[in-house]
């Protein structure tokens, strides 16, 4: 019996591979548990079409993230905070504040998990922070902290 694996199976193969297995193993275990499908031409063509569509969507997502990374590099985000007598901020600038200021001033939405602060921002000045957008795409955002 020819089957198309829909998920990785140890000792047999990876998802998307076509294998010849015994009828009982294929019908009673793999197909019954949803780990494989009977490998007809229709099923194989449908699987290939789904994989092609998934690859196109991923390529589109990568292009959007690269465009977002390039737009982040052209931005200098201004954040105004209260400053104490010694010139340091009251508290530190958080990832949430950065995301809110970016949304408010430049209409770009980011998840706070994408922002990576190596050290806490506790004083005025210009800082460069990394924004990890996934798939190995890294953007750099400049933040200008101004005293109120």
C-alpha positions, 0 to 999 in steps of 0.5 A: 500500500502506498501512503503519503505521510502527513507528519514525521514518523520515526523509523519511516520518514518525514511529512510529504514523503511517499512510502510503501507499507504493509496494508494493515500498518497503513490502514489500521495505524497510519491512516486511522490515526491521521498520520498518513493518507492513501497515496492516490494521484489526487491526494498527492497533487492536493498536497503539492498544491498546499505546499506551494501555497504555503511557500508563497505565503511564507515568501510574502511574509518574509518580504513584508518583514524585510520591508518593515525592517527597512522602515524601522531603520529610517525611524528615530523614535522620540520618547519624552520622560520625566528626569530626576535631579541627577539626570536619570529617568524615573524608572526605565523605558520598557518594551511596552512604551516603545511599542506604544510610541511606535504605534502612536507616532508612526502607525507601525505595530510590533509585538513587544516580544520582538524588541530586544533591550540589551541593557535597560534605558535609564537615562536620556540620549540616543539608543539603538535597539534590535528588533528581531522579526523572525526568519533571521530578519533583524531591524535596528530602531533608534530611540531618542530619549528626551527629558520632560 
